[in-house]
């Protein structure tokens, strides 16, 4: 009886593992197809994709001014 339980457990875990591998593979393939179709996203300043350091200087100045004003308000 315990052996049958182990067989069912291995079958269930194997099924879940195979489905997860299939999901990961399908997602990676879809991501590559979409990236090839639309082109890789790049920053306007020529940086690496996903970096927004040079493109947000005005935003950084606004945030710095807001933090300074907040700190001076409590004093």
Secondary structure, DSSP 8 states (H G I E B T S, - for coil): -HHHHHHHHHHHHHHHHHHHHHHHHHHHHHHHHHHHHH-----TTS--TT--TGGGHHHHHHHHHHHHHHHHHH-
